């Protein structure tokens, strides 16, 4: 599943969405979360948040998402949906 369903239409230039999609696919592959929609949505939110702050390099977007995900794993008392809202 591409990142596009998680991005507001017209919010990013095509080059930005391409980098975001590349990062999203790479993170989902690394985390092996293809059958975990909540995790995928959270990863997308982390990438969108990083891109919204001006980061448009696919590698750095991937690092931002993996870092954000790792931090949430330490805070396992909070649920993914709660963290999703916080990322946005």
QUIBEL-V361630 format. One record per residue. N is the residue number from 0. RES is the residue in one small letter. SS is DSSP state (~ for helix, > for strand, _ for the rest). OMEGA is omega in degrees with one decimal (none if undefined). NEAR is the number of other C-alpha atoms within 10 Angstrom. Layout:
# QUIBEL-V361630
n->{N;N}
res->{RES;RES}
ss->{SS;SS}
omega->{OMEGA;OMEGA}
near->{NEAR;NEAR}
This chain:
# QUIBEL-V361630
n->{0;1;2;3;4;5;6;7;8;9;10;11;12;13;14;15;16;17;18;19;20;21;22;23;24;25;26;27;28;29;30;31;32;33;34;35;36;37;38;39;40;41;42;43;44;45;46;47;48;49;50;51;52;53;54;55;56;57;58;59;60;61;62;63;64;65;66;67;68;69;70;71;72;73;74;75;76;77;78;79;80;81;82;83;84;85;86;87}
res->{x;x;x;x;x;x;x;x;x;x;x;x;x;x;x;x;x;x;x;x;x;x;x;x;x;x;x;x;x;x;x;x;x;x;x;x;x;x;x;x;x;x;x;x;x;x;x;x;x;x;x;x;x;x;x;x;x;x;x;x;x;x;x;x;x;x;x;x;x;x;x;x;x;x;x;x;x;x;x;x;x;x;x;x;x;x;x;x}
ss->{_;_;~;~;~;~;_;_;_;_;_;_;_;~;~;~;~;~;~;~;~;~;~;~;~;~;~;~;~;~;~;_;_;_;_;_;~;~;~;~;~;~;~;~;~;~;~;~;~;~;~;~;_;_;_;_;_;~;~;~;~;~;~;~;~;~;~;~;~;~;~;~;~;~;_;_;_;_;_;~;~;~;~;~;~;~;~;_}
omega->{179.1;-178.8;-174.1;179.7;-177.7;-175.6;174.8;179.2;176.4;-177.4;-177.4;175.1;-179.6;179.0;179.5;-179.5;176.4;178.8;179.1;178.4;178.3;178.9;180.0;179.9;-178.7;179.6;-179.3;176.8;-179.0;-179.5;-178.9;-175.6;-176.8;-178.9;-178.9;-174.3;179.6;179.1;179.8;178.6;178.3;177.8;178.4;179.7;177.6;179.7;178.5;179.2;179.0;178.9;178.5;177.8;173.2;-180.0;-178.3;176.0;-175.0;-178.7;-179.9;174.8;177.3;179.5;179.1;-179.5;178.9;178.1;178.3;178.8;179.8;178.7;-179.1;179.1;176.0;-178.3;-171.6;178.6;178.6;-179.4;178.3;178.9;177.8;179.0;177.0;178.7;-179.7;-179.0;-179.7;none}
near->{11;12;21;13;10;15;15;9;9;8;10;16;9;10;11;18;20;18;21;30;21;18;27;27;20;16;24;21;11;10;14;11;14;12;9;10;11;14;18;22;18;24;29;28;23;26;33;27;17;21;21;13;9;10;18;21;18;21;16;17;25;25;15;21;25;21;13;17;19;11;11;15;13;9;10;9;8;11;12;17;13;10;17;17;10;11;17;12}
